[in-house]
Structures are given as structure tokens and as C-alpha cells.
């Protein structure tokens, strides 16, 4: 039997057409199929990697991304969930009995993150007096009382609102805030803190500029002559001025101090954190609160710092301060407060914070 050769050329009316050989066509199709399979595998791996990264972010930061848990994690089968556990050693570790064990500390942290939205909503819904009273109490019950909360509330509220918070404290805890501070705070700062929460400042427009200049000199001399002890220990005049003068008067002192020394008063109190915070909250609250937010809106901070984000944003949302805080934050951080919240926070908690700070736009 004669073998018929493959036809590779055809002449049609003088035109020569080249026809690919069948073996060449088959080889090209095989290569194409292999390439498609390889691309699909690559795409699948990339999709898995993206899903793992998104889920890890949803488990991290401030709050949790509830929608991603539903759309991604809820659809995974047991093998996909196992693959995620194996690929995420930051959350899971191989147990000696051969299973991926979720780190206990991270479970506790996640529980707190799931509660973060609830805490923010509850605080935001409370009457401002009750909210401040409860924040006072929580700060005092810590193993080391949180002076920041006491200072920022006592120094930034109006006289009426501070009095209202003290009344609410009576109703809620059947004690005065003054006696609880005296009981829980054993450090020299107790004298100043009690004086601050007891204050009922004048809020009118009048300022005695000569007196403000004279009292600025008291600060200049006290700081210049301070020894290793804190100013709170050494000078009752400092406590008296900070706890009794109106905020406009204190801002005049702040301005005169700068004229006399060339420095801002809070800058020269760097060695006395409590006094520095008091001066900032009374004279430049936007600088104080933006500093807290910059320090707290990060992924590597402790639980106390994370709580500060909720506290500052929720308690300042209805104040004129919020617009100034956002402006100061952008100057110091180089990005806007909403952009930073978008970067660090997750899910409904993130959306809630963005909604309440947008009211000041």
C-alpha cells in the first residue's frame, strides 16, 4: 500500500497557499491549553492570596469587617479554611497534636474588636453628662488611674457641662468625683486633678490683660527655678491659676508666655506630662486631641490607645473642636483624619466613625 504524503501546498489559479500540517496544529493547540491551565492556576492562587490578605486585614486593626466574613469566610469549605489557617502563622500555630491552633491572645483581642462598634454606639447615644461621668469612673478603676481622661474632660467641658457630669456621677455611683479621685489617685497630681474637676470657671469675654501678663511671669519663674521635684509639688500658685482662671484668661497667659520666652508654655513643660496636658487641653485642645489620634490610629498600638480613638471622636463629635482637630491632624500627620480612619479601621466601626466626624464638614 502506497503511503499518501501530507499536502502542505495547494495551487489555485496560479496562487500558492500554504496549509499547516495537522501535527503542527495539534501541537499548537496543546500548548495553548497548557498555557490556559497555567494561567487559571495562577489566577486562582492570586485570588486565594488576595482573599487571605483581605481576611487577615478584617481580623486586624480597629473593629472588624463583618461583610467580608459573610462574603468570603462564610462561603469557604473546610479545606479552604484549613489552608487559611496554615498560611496565617500570625494568628494560628501548629499544635503538638497536629492541628492549627488559634492564638489565645488573638481570640481575646478579636472579642474586643467585635465589641468596639457597640461601645462607640452606646457612648454616642448616652446623655453627655452620663457619658463623661462613666468615663471618669472607668479611668479611676484602672490599676493605674488614667489621668488623661480626667484632664481632658475637666479642662475642655463648659462649666455647666462639667457640673452636669459631676451631678451624673452622684446619681450613678453615689459618690462625688472629687472624693473618688482623692481615694484612687495617690500621686502628687491628686491635688491638681481634684481642683480641676471642682472648677466652675467664668466664661464671659472679659480678660484682665495686665493680670494675665503677670501670671505668665509666674509660670516663667516657676519653670526656671524648678528643681528635680514637679511644679505641682512646689508651687500652689500654678495649681490655683490653672484650676480657677477662665479659658480666655489662660489663653492670654499662653500668648504672653510665648512673647516673654519665645517658647510655647506646653513645650517648656515637657518634663511634667500632667501639667503639659492640662495646659494643652485648656489653651490648645485641638493640638492635644490630634496628638492622641495620631498616636492611636495605628495597627501596632495597645488596647488603651485603641479605646482612645473611640473616646476622642465620640466625645468631640458635637463640639466645635472637631473641625479644628481635623485641621490640626492633617497638618501634623500629612493626611486627613477620614483617610487615616479608612486605612486603619474596619467594617461598621469604621463607617460609624466616618459618619460622625463628617458632621463637622
C-alpha positions as YAML, in Angstrom:
chain: A
units: angstrom
residues:
- id: 1
  name: UNK
  ca: [0.00, 0.00, 0.00]
- id: 2
  name: UNK
  ca: [1.38, 3.37, -1.03]
- id: 3
  name: UNK
  ca: [1.66, 5.98, 1.82]
- id: 4
  name: UNK
  ca: [-0.04, 9.28, 0.89]
- id: 5
  name: UNK
  ca: [2.08, 12.29, 1.90]
- id: 6
  name: UNK
  ca: [0.57, 15.28, 3.76]
- id: 7
  name: UNK
  ca: [-0.34, 18.10, 1.43]
- id: 8
  name: UNK
  ca: [1.40, 21.28, 2.51]
- id: 9
  name: UNK
  ca: [0.87, 23.43, -0.62]
- id: 10
  name: UNK
  ca: [-2.15, 23.98, -2.89]
- id: 11
  name: UNK
  ca: [-2.05, 25.79, -6.20]
- id: 12
  name: UNK
  ca: [-5.27, 27.63, -7.05]
- id: 13
  name: UNK
  ca: [-5.27, 29.55, -10.31]
- id: 14
  name: UNK
  ca: [-1.58, 30.19, -10.03]
- id: 15
  name: UNK
  ca: [-1.72, 31.15, -6.31]
- id: 16
  name: UNK
  ca: [0.19, 29.07, -3.85]
- id: 17
  name: UNK
  ca: [-1.49, 28.69, -0.41]
- id: 18
  name: UNK
  ca: [0.43, 27.16, 2.48]
- id: 19
  name: UNK
  ca: [-1.61, 24.82, 4.67]
- id: 20
  name: UNK
  ca: [-0.22, 23.99, 8.14]
- id: 21
  name: UNK
  ca: [0.46, 20.37, 8.80]
- id: 22
  name: UNK
  ca: [-2.04, 18.59, 11.07]
- id: 23
  name: UNK
  ca: [0.67, 17.63, 13.57]
- id: 24
  name: UNK
  ca: [1.72, 21.28, 13.88]
- id: 25
  name: UNK
  ca: [-1.89, 22.37, 14.52]
- id: 26
  name: UNK
  ca: [-2.30, 19.75, 17.23]
- id: 27
  name: UNK
  ca: [0.96, 20.80, 18.93]
- id: 28
  name: UNK
  ca: [-0.06, 24.50, 18.95]
- id: 29
  name: UNK
  ca: [-3.48, 23.70, 20.47]
- id: 30
  name: UNK
  ca: [-1.86, 21.56, 23.18]
- id: 31
  name: UNK
  ca: [0.49, 24.39, 24.11]
- id: 32
  name: UNK
  ca: [-2.42, 26.82, 24.22]
- id: 33
  name: UNK
  ca: [-4.40, 24.52, 26.53]
- id: 34
  name: UNK
  ca: [-1.42, 24.12, 28.86]
- id: 35
  name: UNK
  ca: [-0.94, 27.88, 28.98]
- id: 36
  name: UNK
  ca: [-4.63, 28.42, 29.77]
- id: 37
  name: UNK
  ca: [-4.48, 25.87, 32.60]
- id: 38
  name: UNK
  ca: [-1.34, 27.50, 33.97]
- id: 39
  name: UNK
  ca: [-2.97, 30.94, 33.82]
- id: 40
  name: UNK
  ca: [-6.06, 29.63, 35.60]
- id: 41
  name: UNK
  ca: [-3.91, 28.13, 38.36]
- id: 42
  name: UNK
  ca: [-2.01, 31.40, 38.70]
- id: 43
  name: UNK
  ca: [-5.25, 33.39, 38.83]
- id: 44
  name: UNK
  ca: [-6.66, 31.00, 41.43]
- id: 45
  name: UNK
  ca: [-3.55, 31.33, 43.60]
- id: 46
  name: UNK
  ca: [-3.65, 35.11, 43.28]
- id: 47
  name: UNK
  ca: [-7.34, 35.16, 44.17]
- id: 48
  name: UNK
  ca: [-6.65, 32.98, 47.22]
- id: 49
  name: UNK
  ca: [-3.74, 35.19, 48.28]
- id: 50
  name: UNK
  ca: [-5.90, 38.31, 47.91]
- id: 51
  name: UNK
  ca: [-8.71, 36.69, 49.89]
- id: 52
  name: UNK
  ca: [-6.28, 35.65, 52.64]
- id: 53
  name: UNK
  ca: [-4.83, 39.17, 52.82]
- id: 54
  name: UNK
  ca: [-8.29, 40.76, 52.92]
- id: 55
  name: UNK
  ca: [-9.47, 38.37, 55.62]
- id: 56
  name: UNK
  ca: [-6.32, 38.95, 57.68]
- id: 57
  name: UNK
  ca: [-6.94, 42.72, 57.50]
- id: 58
  name: UNK
  ca: [-10.57, 42.12, 58.51]
- id: 59
  name: UNK
  ca: [-9.27, 40.32, 61.61]
- id: 60
  name: UNK
  ca: [-6.77, 43.12, 62.37]
- id: 61
  name: UNK
  ca: [-6.81, 46.82, 63.16]
- id: 62
  name: UNK
  ca: [-9.69, 48.73, 64.74]
- id: 63
  name: UNK
  ca: [-13.03, 46.95, 64.56]
- id: 64
  name: UNK
  ca: [-13.76, 44.05, 62.22]
- id: 65
  name: UNK
  ca: [-15.05, 43.85, 58.64]
- id: 66
  name: UNK
  ca: [-18.29, 41.94, 59.15]
- id: 67
  name: UNK
  ca: [-19.30, 41.97, 55.47]
- id: 68
  name: UNK
  ca: [-16.07, 40.23, 54.42]
- id: 69
  name: UNK
  ca: [-16.64, 37.45, 56.94]
- id: 70
  name: UNK
  ca: [-20.00, 36.81, 55.30]
- id: 71
  name: UNK
  ca: [-18.96, 37.17, 51.65]
- id: 72
  name: UNK
  ca: [-15.67, 35.25, 51.92]
- id: 73
  name: UNK
  ca: [-15.26, 33.21, 55.07]
- id: 74
  name: UNK
  ca: [-18.89, 32.11, 55.12]
- id: 75
  name: UNK
  ca: [-18.52, 30.52, 51.67]
- id: 76
  name: UNK
  ca: [-15.28, 28.63, 52.31]
- id: 77
  name: UNK
  ca: [-15.34, 24.87, 52.80]
- id: 78
  name: UNK
  ca: [-13.30, 23.12, 55.48]
- id: 79
  name: UNK
  ca: [-10.29, 22.65, 53.18]
- id: 80
  name: UNK
  ca: [-10.18, 26.35, 52.29]
- id: 81
  name: UNK
  ca: [-10.41, 27.30, 55.97]
- id: 82
  name: UNK
  ca: [-7.61, 24.86, 56.78]
- id: 83
  name: UNK
  ca: [-5.47, 26.34, 54.02]
- id: 84
  name: UNK
  ca: [-6.03, 29.81, 55.50]
- id: 85
  name: UNK
  ca: [-5.03, 28.63, 58.98]
- id: 86
  name: UNK
  ca: [-1.84, 27.08, 57.63]
- id: 87
  name: UNK
  ca: [-0.94, 30.22, 55.69]
- id: 88
  name: UNK
  ca: [-1.52, 32.61, 58.61]
- id: 89
  name: UNK
  ca: [1.06, 31.82, 61.32]
- id: 90
  name: UNK
  ca: [0.47, 35.22, 62.89]
- id: 91
  name: UNK
  ca: [-2.94, 34.02, 64.06]
- id: 92
  name: UNK
  ca: [-2.50, 30.25, 64.18]
- id: 93
  name: UNK
  ca: [0.30, 27.98, 65.30]
- id: 94
  name: UNK
  ca: [0.87, 24.29, 64.78]
- id: 95
  name: UNK
  ca: [-0.07, 22.39, 67.92]
- id: 96
  name: UNK
  ca: [2.00, 19.42, 69.05]
- id: 97
  name: UNK
  ca: [-1.07, 17.27, 68.36]
- id: 98
  name: UNK
  ca: [-1.02, 18.32, 64.70]
- id: 99
  name: UNK
  ca: [-3.74, 20.92, 64.28]
- id: 100
  name: UNK
  ca: [-3.64, 24.67, 63.69]
- id: 101
  name: UNK
  ca: [-4.41, 26.31, 67.00]
- id: 102
  name: UNK
  ca: [-5.72, 29.88, 67.16]
- id: 103
  name: UNK
  ca: [-3.60, 32.04, 69.46]
- id: 104
  name: UNK
  ca: [-5.48, 32.66, 72.73]
- id: 105
  name: UNK
  ca: [-4.39, 36.29, 72.96]
- id: 106
  name: UNK
  ca: [-5.68, 36.99, 69.47]
- id: 107
  name: UNK
  ca: [-9.06, 35.45, 70.32]
- id: 108
  name: UNK
  ca: [-9.36, 37.84, 73.28]
- id: 109
  name: UNK
  ca: [-8.35, 40.73, 71.06]
- id: 110
  name: UNK
  ca: [-10.94, 39.77, 68.45]
- id: 111
  name: UNK
  ca: [-13.68, 39.71, 71.06]
- id: 112
  name: UNK
  ca: [-12.76, 43.26, 71.99]
- id: 113
  name: UNK
  ca: [-12.76, 44.31, 68.33]
- id: 114
  name: UNK
  ca: [-16.25, 42.87, 67.78]
- id: 115
  name: UNK
  ca: [-17.43, 44.95, 70.77]
- id: 116
  name: UNK
  ca: [-15.79, 48.16, 69.56]
- id: 117
  name: UNK
  ca: [-18.77, 49.30, 67.48]
- id: 118
  name: UNK
  ca: [-21.16, 48.52, 70.34]
- id: 119
  name: UNK
  ca: [-19.10, 50.58, 72.77]
- id: 120
  name: UNK
  ca: [-18.94, 53.52, 70.36]
- id: 121
  name: UNK
  ca: [-22.69, 53.45, 69.68]
- id: 122
  name: UNK
  ca: [-23.57, 53.19, 73.38]
- id: 123
  name: UNK
  ca: [-21.27, 56.10, 74.30]
- id: 124
  name: UNK
  ca: [-22.55, 58.23, 71.42]
- id: 125
  name: UNK
  ca: [-26.19, 57.64, 72.40]
- id: 126
  name: UNK
  ca: [-25.70, 58.49, 76.10]
- id: 127
  name: UNK
  ca: [-26.51, 61.88, 77.58]
- id: 128
  name: UNK
  ca: [-23.18, 63.78, 77.58]
- id: 129
  name: UNK
  ca: [-23.25, 64.15, 81.37]
- id: 130
  name: UNK
  ca: [-23.68, 60.41, 81.90]
- id: 131
  name: UNK
  ca: [-21.02, 59.65, 79.29]
- id: 132
  name: UNK
  ca: [-18.44, 61.87, 80.98]
- id: 133
  name: UNK
  ca: [-19.33, 60.50, 84.42]
- id: 134
  name: UNK
  ca: [-18.88, 56.91, 83.26]
- id: 135
  name: UNK
  ca: [-15.58, 57.76, 81.56]
- id: 136
  name: UNK
  ca: [-14.40, 59.35, 84.82]
- id: 137
  name: UNK
  ca: [-15.29, 56.17, 86.73]
- id: 138
  name: UNK
  ca: [-13.65, 53.80, 84.23]
- id: 139
  name: UNK
  ca: [-10.47, 55.89, 84.31]
- id: 140
  name: UNK
  ca: [-10.32, 55.74, 88.11]
- id: 141
  name: UNK
  ca: [-10.95, 51.99, 88.37]
- id: 142
  name: UNK
  ca: [-7.92, 51.07, 86.27]
- id: 143
  name: UNK
  ca: [-4.96, 49.55, 88.09]
- id: 144
  name: UNK
  ca: [-3.13, 52.79, 87.30]
- id: 145
  name: UNK
  ca: [-5.77, 55.57, 87.07]
- id: 146
  name: UNK
  ca: [-5.88, 57.21, 83.65]
- id: 147
  name: UNK
  ca: [-5.19, 60.90, 84.28]
- id: 148
  name: UNK
  ca: [-5.67, 61.72, 80.58]
- id: 149
  name: UNK
  ca: [-9.43, 61.11, 80.68]
- id: 150
  name: UNK
  ca: [-9.88, 63.17, 83.85]
- id: 151
  name: UNK
  ca: [-7.80, 66.06, 82.50]
- id: 152
  name: UNK
  ca: [-9.32, 66.23, 79.02]
- id: 153
  name: UNK
  ca: [-12.89, 66.10, 80.35]
- id: 154
  name: UNK
  ca: [-12.38, 68.55, 83.21]
- id: 155
  name: UNK
  ca: [-10.45, 71.04, 81.08]
- id: 156
  name: UNK
  ca: [-12.42, 71.04, 77.83]
- id: 157
  name: UNK
  ca: [-16.03, 70.97, 79.03]
- id: 158
  name: UNK
  ca: [-18.01, 74.12, 79.72]
- id: 159
  name: UNK
  ca: [-18.64, 74.95, 83.37]
- id: 160
  name: UNK
  ca: [-22.26, 73.81, 83.08]
- id: 161
  name: UNK
  ca: [-21.36, 70.52, 81.37]
- id: 162
  name: UNK
  ca: [-18.67, 69.74, 83.94]
- id: 163
  name: UNK
  ca: [-21.14, 70.45, 86.73]
- id: 164
  name: UNK
  ca: [-23.65, 68.21, 84.95]
- id: 165
  name: UNK
  ca: [-21.11, 65.38, 84.76]
- id: 166
  name: UNK
  ca: [-20.48, 65.74, 88.49]
- id: 167
  name: UNK
  ca: [-24.22, 65.53, 89.16]
- id: 168
  name: UNK
  ca: [-24.49, 62.44, 86.95]
- id: 169
  name: UNK
  ca: [-21.58, 60.89, 88.85]
- id: 170
  name: UNK
  ca: [-23.51, 61.37, 92.11]
- id: 171
  name: UNK
  ca: [-26.58, 59.65, 90.65]
- id: 172
  name: UNK
  ca: [-24.70, 56.74, 89.08]
- id: 173
  name: UNK
  ca: [-22.15, 55.92, 91.79]
- id: 174
  name: UNK
  ca: [-23.39, 57.60, 95.00]
- id: 175
  name: UNK
  ca: [-20.03, 59.28, 95.46]
- id: 176
  name: UNK
  ca: [-18.58, 62.57, 94.33]
- id: 177
  name: UNK
  ca: [-15.93, 62.55, 91.63]
- id: 178
  name: UNK
  ca: [-13.73, 64.60, 93.96]
- id: 179
  name: UNK
  ca: [-13.72, 62.01, 96.74]
- id: 180
  name: UNK
  ca: [-13.11, 59.15, 94.29]
- id: 181
  name: UNK
  ca: [-10.13, 60.97, 92.78]
- id: 182
  name: UNK
  ca: [-8.78, 61.61, 96.27]
- id: 183
  name: UNK
  ca: [-9.21, 57.90, 97.07]
- id: 184
  name: UNK
  ca: [-7.82, 56.35, 93.87]
- id: 185
  name: UNK
  ca: [-5.04, 58.80, 92.93]
- id: 186
  name: UNK
  ca: [-2.17, 58.61, 95.38]
- id: 187
  name: UNK
  ca: [0.39, 60.61, 93.40]
- id: 188
  name: UNK
  ca: [1.12, 64.36, 93.76]
- id: 189
  name: UNK
  ca: [-1.21, 65.00, 90.79]
- id: 190
  name: UNK
  ca: [-4.21, 64.37, 93.08]
- id: 191
  name: UNK
  ca: [-4.28, 67.99, 94.29]
- id: 192
  name: UNK
  ca: [-4.45, 69.38, 90.75]
- id: 193
  name: UNK
  ca: [-6.98, 66.80, 89.48]
- id: 194
  name: UNK
  ca: [-9.40, 67.46, 92.36]
- id: 195
  name: UNK
  ca: [-9.09, 71.21, 91.77]
- id: 196
  name: UNK
  ca: [-9.78, 70.82, 88.03]
- id: 197
  name: UNK
  ca: [-12.95, 68.73, 88.38]
- id: 198
  name: UNK
  ca: [-14.23, 71.09, 91.11]
- id: 199
  name: UNK
  ca: [-13.79, 74.18, 88.96]
- id: 200
  name: UNK
  ca: [-16.64, 76.39, 87.78]
- id: 201
  name: UNK
  ca: [-14.89, 78.87, 85.50]
- id: 202
  name: UNK
  ca: [-16.04, 82.28, 84.37]
- id: 203
  name: UNK
  ca: [-16.97, 82.04, 80.68]
- id: 204
  name: UNK
  ca: [-17.52, 85.67, 79.78]
- id: 205
  name: UNK
  ca: [-15.43, 87.72, 77.33]
- id: 206
  name: UNK
  ca: [-13.54, 89.94, 79.79]
- id: 207
  name: UNK
  ca: [-9.83, 89.34, 80.37]
- id: 208
  name: UNK
  ca: [-7.52, 91.41, 82.56]
- id: 209
  name: UNK
  ca: [-4.51, 91.51, 80.26]
- id: 210
  name: UNK
  ca: [-2.15, 93.01, 82.84]
- id: 211
  name: UNK
  ca: [-3.02, 90.22, 85.28]
- id: 212
  name: UNK
  ca: [-2.56, 87.62, 82.53]
- id: 213
  name: UNK
  ca: [0.90, 89.02, 81.77]
- id: 214
  name: UNK
  ca: [1.78, 88.98, 85.47]
- id: 215
  name: UNK
  ca: [0.67, 85.36, 85.81]
- id: 216
  name: UNK
  ca: [2.61, 84.41, 82.69]
- id: 217
  name: UNK
  ca: [5.71, 85.63, 84.56]
- id: 218
  name: UNK
  ca: [4.75, 83.35, 87.47]
- id: 219
  name: UNK
  ca: [5.00, 80.41, 85.05]
- id: 220
  name: UNK
  ca: [8.30, 81.70, 83.65]
- id: 221
  name: UNK
  ca: [9.87, 81.95, 87.10]
- id: 222
  name: UNK
  ca: [8.40, 78.67, 88.34]
- id: 223
  name: UNK
  ca: [9.76, 76.73, 85.35]
- id: 224
  name: UNK
  ca: [13.14, 78.49, 85.51]
- id: 225
  name: UNK
  ca: [13.56, 77.78, 89.23]
- id: 226
  name: UNK
  ca: [12.08, 74.30, 89.30]
- id: 227
  name: UNK
  ca: [14.32, 71.67, 90.83]
- id: 228
  name: UNK
  ca: [14.01, 67.93, 90.37]
- id: 229
  name: UNK
  ca: [10.56, 67.94, 92.00]
- id: 230
  name: UNK
  ca: [7.47, 68.57, 89.90]
- id: 231
  name: UNK
  ca: [5.93, 72.04, 89.75]
- id: 232
  name: UNK
  ca: [2.74, 70.61, 91.24]
- id: 233
  name: UNK
  ca: [4.69, 69.82, 94.41]
- id: 234
  name: UNK
  ca: [6.49, 73.14, 94.51]
- id: 235
  name: UNK
  ca: [4.05, 75.85, 93.52]
- id: 236
  name: UNK
  ca: [0.43, 76.12, 94.65]
- id: 237
  name: UNK
  ca: [0.09, 79.25, 92.53]
- id: 238
  name: UNK
  ca: [0.36, 77.16, 89.37]
- id: 239
  name: UNK
  ca: [-2.48, 74.89, 90.56]
- id: 240
  name: UNK
  ca: [-4.58, 77.91, 91.56]
- id: 241
  name: UNK
  ca: [-4.18, 79.63, 88.19]
- id: 242
  name: UNK
  ca: [-4.88, 76.52, 86.11]
- id: 243
  name: UNK
  ca: [-7.94, 75.49, 88.13]
- id: 244
  name: UNK
  ca: [-9.67, 78.87, 88.58]
- id: 245
  name: UNK
  ca: [-8.95, 81.19, 85.65]
- id: 246
  name: UNK
  ca: [-11.21, 81.41, 82.63]
- id: 247
  name: UNK
  ca: [-10.06, 79.74, 79.44]
- id: 248
  name: UNK
  ca: [-9.76, 83.10, 77.67]
- id: 249
  name: UNK
  ca: [-7.57, 84.33, 80.53]
- id: 250
  name: UNK
  ca: [-5.40, 81.20, 80.32]
- id: 251
  name: UNK
  ca: [-5.03, 81.63, 76.56]
- id: 252
  name: UNK
  ca: [-3.83, 85.19, 77.23]
- id: 253
  name: UNK
  ca: [-1.26, 83.77, 79.68]
- id: 254
  name: UNK
  ca: [-0.22, 81.27, 76.99]
- id: 255
  name: UNK
  ca: [0.27, 84.10, 74.49]
- id: 256
  name: UNK
  ca: [2.24, 86.30, 76.93]
- id: 257
  name: UNK
  ca: [4.48, 83.38, 77.89]
- id: 258
  name: UNK
  ca: [5.41, 82.98, 74.22]
- id: 259
  name: UNK
  ca: [6.17, 86.71, 73.95]
- id: 260
  name: UNK
  ca: [8.39, 86.61, 77.05]
- id: 261
  name: UNK
  ca: [10.32, 83.39, 76.42]
- id: 262
  name: UNK
  ca: [9.99, 82.70, 72.70]
- id: 263
  name: UNK
  ca: [8.63, 79.23, 73.54]
- id: 264
  name: UNK
  ca: [5.14, 77.85, 73.95]
- id: 265
  name: UNK
  ca: [4.24, 77.10, 77.56]
- id: 266
  name: UNK
  ca: [3.41, 73.45, 76.91]
- id: 267
  name: UNK
  ca: [6.78, 72.97, 75.19]
- id: 268
  name: UNK
  ca: [8.60, 74.12, 78.33]
- id: 269
  name: UNK
  ca: [6.55, 71.68, 80.43]
- id: 270
  name: UNK
  ca: [7.95, 68.67, 78.57]
- id: 271
  name: UNK
  ca: [9.29, 67.22, 81.81]
- id: 272
  name: UNK
  ca: [5.90, 67.41, 83.55]
- id: 273
  name: UNK
  ca: [3.41, 65.46, 81.45]
- id: 274
  name: UNK
  ca: [0.37, 66.19, 83.63]
- id: 275
  name: UNK
  ca: [0.86, 69.96, 83.58]
- id: 276
  name: UNK
  ca: [1.61, 69.85, 79.86]
- id: 277
  name: UNK
  ca: [-1.67, 68.03, 79.17]
- id: 278
  name: UNK
  ca: [-3.62, 70.45, 81.36]
- id: 279
  name: UNK
  ca: [-2.19, 73.48, 79.55]
- id: 280
  name: UNK
  ca: [-2.87, 71.94, 76.13]
- id: 281
  name: UNK
  ca: [-6.46, 70.99, 77.00]
- id: 282
  name: UNK
  ca: [-7.18, 74.47, 78.35]
- id: 283
  name: UNK
  ca: [-5.34, 76.53, 75.72]
- id: 284
  name: UNK
  ca: [-4.89, 74.43, 72.55]
- id: 285
  name: UNK
  ca: [-7.25, 71.42, 72.81]
- id: 286
  name: UNK
  ca: [-7.02, 70.69, 69.08]
- id: 287
  name: UNK
  ca: [-3.27, 70.04, 69.48]
- id: 288
  name: UNK
  ca: [-3.89, 67.68, 72.39]
- id: 289
  name: UNK
  ca: [-6.63, 65.64, 70.71]
- id: 290
  name: UNK
  ca: [-4.90, 65.43, 67.32]
- id: 291
  name: UNK
  ca: [-1.78, 64.14, 69.10]
- id: 292
  name: UNK
  ca: [-3.82, 61.37, 70.75]
- id: 293
  name: UNK
  ca: [-5.42, 60.37, 67.44]
- id: 294
  name: UNK
  ca: [-2.08, 60.32, 65.61]
- id: 295
  name: UNK
  ca: [-0.60, 58.08, 68.30]
- id: 296
  name: UNK
  ca: [-3.65, 55.79, 68.41]
- id: 297
  name: UNK
  ca: [-4.63, 55.35, 64.75]
- id: 298
  name: UNK
  ca: [-2.01, 52.68, 64.10]
- id: 299
  name: UNK
  ca: [-2.08, 48.89, 63.86]
- id: 300
  name: UNK
  ca: [0.62, 48.29, 66.47]
- id: 301
  name: UNK
  ca: [-0.95, 50.03, 69.49]
- id: 302
  name: UNK
  ca: [-2.28, 48.59, 72.74]
- id: 303
  name: UNK
  ca: [-5.90, 48.32, 73.83]
- id: 304
  name: UNK
  ca: [-5.81, 51.56, 75.80]
- id: 305
  name: UNK
  ca: [-4.68, 53.51, 72.73]
- id: 306
  name: UNK
  ca: [-7.40, 51.90, 70.60]
- id: 307
  name: UNK
  ca: [-10.02, 52.92, 73.16]
- id: 308
  name: UNK
  ca: [-8.73, 56.48, 72.89]
- id: 309
  name: UNK
  ca: [-9.86, 56.64, 69.25]
- id: 310
  name: UNK
  ca: [-13.47, 55.89, 70.22]
- id: 311
  name: UNK
  ca: [-13.38, 58.22, 73.22]
- id: 312
  name: UNK
  ca: [-11.92, 61.23, 71.42]
- id: 313
  name: UNK
  ca: [-14.08, 61.00, 68.30]
- id: 314
  name: UNK
  ca: [-17.35, 60.21, 70.10]
- id: 315
  name: UNK
  ca: [-16.92, 62.81, 72.84]
- id: 316
  name: UNK
  ca: [-15.80, 65.57, 70.44]
- id: 317
  name: UNK
  ca: [-18.23, 64.85, 67.59]
- id: 318
  name: UNK
  ca: [-20.73, 67.52, 68.66]
- id: 319
  name: UNK
  ca: [-18.15, 70.15, 69.62]
- id: 320
  name: UNK
  ca: [-16.75, 72.98, 67.56]
- id: 321
  name: UNK
  ca: [-13.37, 71.46, 68.40]
- id: 322
  name: UNK
  ca: [-13.79, 68.67, 65.83]
- id: 323
  name: UNK
  ca: [-13.21, 70.91, 62.81]
- id: 324
  name: UNK
  ca: [-10.03, 72.27, 64.45]
- id: 325
  name: UNK
  ca: [-8.92, 68.77, 65.46]
- id: 326
  name: UNK
  ca: [-9.24, 67.56, 61.86]
- id: 327
  name: UNK
  ca: [-7.30, 70.56, 60.57]
- id: 328
  name: UNK
  ca: [-4.52, 70.07, 63.14]
- id: 329
  name: UNK
  ca: [-4.41, 66.33, 62.42]
- id: 330
  name: UNK
  ca: [-3.84, 66.94, 58.71]
- id: 331
  name: UNK
  ca: [-1.06, 69.46, 59.40]
- id: 332
  name: UNK
  ca: [0.78, 67.13, 61.78]
- id: 333
  name: UNK
  ca: [0.09, 63.78, 60.09]
- id: 334
  name: UNK
  ca: [0.23, 64.75, 56.43]
- id: 335
  name: UNK
  ca: [-3.07, 63.03, 55.69]
- id: 336
  name: UNK
  ca: [-6.70, 63.68, 56.58]
- id: 337
  name: UNK
  ca: [-8.39, 62.14, 59.59]
- id: 338
  name: UNK
  ca: [-11.02, 60.36, 57.41]
- id: 339
  name: UNK
  ca: [-8.25, 58.90, 55.21]
- id: 340
  name: UNK
  ca: [-6.39, 57.59, 58.26]
- id: 341
  name: UNK
  ca: [-9.55, 56.02, 59.67]
- id: 342
  name: UNK
  ca: [-10.18, 54.37, 56.28]
- id: 343
  name: UNK
  ca: [-6.66, 52.95, 56.38]
- id: 344
  name: UNK
  ca: [-6.69, 51.56, 59.93]
- id: 345
  name: UNK
  ca: [-10.30, 50.84, 60.92]
- id: 346
  name: UNK
  ca: [-12.62, 48.14, 59.61]
- id: 347
  name: UNK
  ca: [-16.25, 47.48, 58.84]
- id: 348
  name: UNK
  ca: [-19.20, 49.13, 60.54]
- id: 349
  name: UNK
  ca: [-17.00, 50.64, 63.23]
- id: 350
  name: UNK
  ca: [-15.02, 52.49, 60.55]
- id: 351
  name: UNK
  ca: [-18.21, 53.63, 58.82]
- id: 352
  name: UNK
  ca: [-19.67, 54.87, 62.11]
- id: 353
  name: UNK
  ca: [-16.60, 56.96, 62.94]
- id: 354
  name: UNK
  ca: [-16.51, 58.44, 59.43]
- id: 355
  name: UNK
  ca: [-20.19, 59.34, 59.65]
- id: 356
  name: UNK
  ca: [-19.99, 61.19, 62.95]
- id: 357
  name: UNK
  ca: [-16.84, 63.16, 62.09]
- id: 358
  name: UNK
  ca: [-18.36, 64.21, 58.75]
- id: 359
  name: UNK
  ca: [-20.91, 66.33, 60.63]
- id: 360
  name: UNK
  ca: [-18.25, 68.99, 61.16]
- id: 361
  name: UNK
  ca: [-17.51, 69.36, 57.43]
...
